[in-house]
């Protein structure tokens, strides 16, 4: 089963070189499947000098900003293409084994299984558990409305503007993307026994300005609650960070 891996990255050549690219290589993913999407020509030059050519297929100059880049990636590949999207700082994927987490070593087989299961369920997006915590993860696969976090997910490509998140908001675009796929297809495939290791809100990246992040999170929260009142409810973390909750079977 043929798929591609798209890695949106901005201002983090060291991270992608030390984390995601080795993770994919060690996981048996053919380098010819791997595309790195950067923001401009200057970034392309920096990344080309930093990355090992034996770990990726092509650098593509796309758009700056994570939402714009995700839309660009969809439009870059043909409809029907099976796309795995990964952040640039994924250190590994993990699997729930009993009550412990073990490293998922064969990523190629997992990606193929994910898309095969997606087609069997007649859905178009799969995701993984958004938190690496064995206490909350389950050994099951669900197809109701659940958050497909943007760190690692896959989808069967469609050039459909109704599936693209609002470009006005740079935060929580993966939440809106999950909602949009659910509304169109009636479900999201999620592997609740699979998660990942990464550093959230790390320096650099496509939209990681910490000074503005809390304001941006609040704006995105308010937008999602207003736009999808039957699906989204607001919540806040203990530190006050604005978040949202999704109803699993909205009417």
C-alpha positions in Angstrom: 0.0 0.0 0.0 1.6 3.3 -1.2 1.6 6.4 1.0 3.6 9.6 1.4 4.9 11.3 4.6 4.5 15.1 4.7 6.5 17.0 7.3 5.6 20.7 7.7 8.5 22.5 9.3 9.7 26.1 10.0 12.9 27.3 11.6 13.7 23.9 13.1 16.3 22.2 10.8 18.1 20.7 13.8 14.9 19.2 15.3 13.8 17.5 12.1 17.3 16.2 11.5 17.7 14.8 15.0 14.1 13.6 15.6 11.5 13.0 12.9 13.7 12.0 10.0 15.7 9.4 12.1 12.4 8.2 13.6 11.0 7.5 10.1 14.3 5.9 9.0 14.5 3.6 12.0 10.8 2.8 11.5 11.4 1.4 8.0 9.8 4.2 6.1 11.4 4.5 2.6 13.1 7.9 2.1 11.4 8.2 -1.3 8.0 8.6 0.6 9.2 11.6 2.7 8.5 15.2 1.7 9.6 18.2 3.9 7.5 21.3 3.4 9.2 24.6 4.3 8.1 28.3 4.2 10.3 29.9 1.7 13.5 29.7 -0.4 15.7 30.8 2.4 14.4 28.0 4.6 14.8 25.6 1.8 18.6 26.4 1.6 19.0 26.1 5.4 17.2 22.7 5.5 19.0 21.3 2.5 22.3 22.1 4.1 21.2 20.6 7.5 19.4 17.4 6.4 21.0 14.1 5.4 19.8 13.5 1.8 19.5 9.8 2.6 16.7 10.5 5.0 14.2 12.3 2.7 13.0 12.5 -0.9 12.2 16.2 -1.5 12.0 19.6 0.0 9.0 21.6 -1.1 8.6 25.3 -0.7 5.0 25.8 0.5 3.5 28.5 2.7 4.3 30.1 6.1 1.9 29.3 8.9 0.7 25.9 9.9 -2.8 26.2 8.6 -1.7 27.6 5.2 1.0 24.9 5.0 -1.5 22.1 5.8 -3.8 23.4 3.0 -0.8 23.7 0.7 0.2 20.1 1.4 -3.3 18.8 0.5 -3.3 20.8 -2.7 0.2 19.7 -3.6 -0.7 16.0 -3.7 -3.3 14.4 -6.0 -6.7 13.5 -4.7 -6.7 9.9 -3.4 -3.1 10.1 -2.2 -2.7 8.5 1.3 -0.8 11.1 3.3 0.8 10.7 6.7 1.4 14.1 8.3 4.1 14.4 11.0 5.5 17.2 13.0 9.2 17.9 12.7 10.1 16.9 16.3 8.6 13.5 16.8 11.1 11.3 18.7 9.2 8.1 18.4 5.8 6.4 18.4 4.7 4.2 21.3 2.2 1.4 21.6 0.2 0.3 24.7 1.2 -3.2 25.6 -0.7 -4.4 28.7 -0.3 -1.5 31.1 3.0 -0.3 29.7 4.2 1.7 26.7 6.7 0.2 24.3 8.3 1.8 21.3 6.6 1.2 18.0 9.5 0.1 15.8 7.8 -0.8 12.5 6.2 2.5 11.4 5.9 1.4 7.8 3.7 -1.5 8.8 1.6 0.7 11.1 1.0 3.3 8.5 -0.1 0.7 6.0 -2.4 -0.9 8.6 -3.9 2.5 9.4 -4.8 3.2 5.8 -6.1 -0.3 5.2 -8.3 0.0 8.3 -9.4 3.5 7.1 -10.6 2.1 3.8 -12.3 -0.8 5.5 -14.3 1.6 7.6 -15.0 3.8 4.6 -13.5 6.8 6.4 -10.8 9.4 5.3 -8.8 10.4 8.4 -7.0 8.4 11.1 -5.3 9.7 14.3 -3.6 8.5 17.4 -4.1 9.1 21.1 -3.1 12.8 21.9 -1.4 12.1 25.2 1.4 9.7 25.9 -0.1 8.2 29.1 -0.8 4.5 29.6 -3.3 5.3 32.3 -5.7 6.9 29.8 -4.9 5.0 26.6 -7.0 2.0 25.6 -6.4 -1.0 23.4 -9.1 -0.1 20.9 -9.8 1.7 17.7 -12.8 4.1 17.6 -14.7 5.7 14.8 -16.8 8.4 16.5 -15.8 12.0 16.8 -12.4 12.2 18.5 -9.5 14.6 18.2 -6.9 13.6 15.6 -4.0 15.6 16.9 -1.8 17.2 14.2 1.4 15.8 15.5 0.8 12.5 13.8 -2.2 11.6 11.6 -3.1 10.3 8.2 -5.7 11.1 5.6 -6.9 10.1 2.1 -6.5 13.4 0.2 -9.4 15.3 -1.2 -9.3 18.8 -2.8 -12.3 20.0 -0.9 -12.4 23.5 0.6 -14.9 22.3 3.1 -12.2 20.2 4.7 -9.7 23.0 5.2 -9.6 24.9 8.6 -10.1 28.6 8.9 -6.8 30.3 8.0 -7.6 33.2 10.4 -6.6 31.1 13.4 -3.2 29.6 13.9 -4.1 27.5 16.9 -6.3 24.4 17.3 -6.5 24.0 13.5 -6.2 20.2 14.0 -9.3 20.3 16.2 -11.3 22.0 13.5 -9.9 19.7 10.9 -11.1 16.7 12.9 -14.5 18.3 13.1 -14.7 19.0 9.4 -13.7 15.4 8.4 -16.3 14.1 10.9 -19.0 16.2 9.5 -18.3 15.1 6.0 -17.6 11.4 6.6 -19.5 10.6 9.8 -16.4 9.4 11.7 -12.7 9.7 12.6 -10.6 6.6 12.9 -8.4 6.8 16.0 -5.9 4.3 17.4 -6.2 4.8 21.1 -3.4 2.4 21.8 -0.8 4.5 19.8 0.8 7.7 20.9 4.1 9.6 20.4 6.9 11.5 22.1 7.4 15.2 21.3 7.8 18.6 22.9 4.7 20.7 22.8 5.0 24.4 22.0 8.8 24.1 21.5 10.7 27.2 20.2 10.6 27.7 16.5 7.9 26.0 14.5 4.9 27.2 12.5 3.0 29.3 15.1 4.9 28.9 18.4 5.2 32.5 19.5 4.8 32.0 23.2 4.0 35.6 24.0 1.0 35.5 21.7 0.0 31.9 22.2 -2.4 32.3 25.0 -4.3 35.1 23.2 -4.3 33.0 20.0 -5.6 29.9 21.9 -8.4 32.0 23.4 -9.4 33.4 20.0 -9.4 29.9 18.5 -11.4 28.6 21.4 -14.1 31.3 21.1 -14.2 30.7 17.3 -14.7 26.9 17.6 -17.4 27.3 20.3 -19.3 29.8 18.2 -18.8 28.0 14.9 -19.7 24.5 16.2 -22.0 25.1 19.2 -23.5 21.5 19.0 -20.1 19.9 19.0 -17.6 22.1 21.0 -17.7 23.2 24.6 -15.0 25.4 26.2 -12.7 24.3 29.0 -9.5 25.5 30.7 -6.4 23.8 31.9 -5.3 24.3 35.5 -2.8 26.9 34.3 -5.6 28.8 32.5 -4.8 27.7 29.0 -8.0 27.9 26.9 -9.0 24.5 25.5 -12.1 22.8 24.1 -14.0 19.5 24.4 -15.7 17.6 21.6 -18.9 15.7 21.9 -18.3 12.2 20.6 -21.7 11.7 19.1 -23.0 15.2 18.3 -26.5 15.5 16.8 
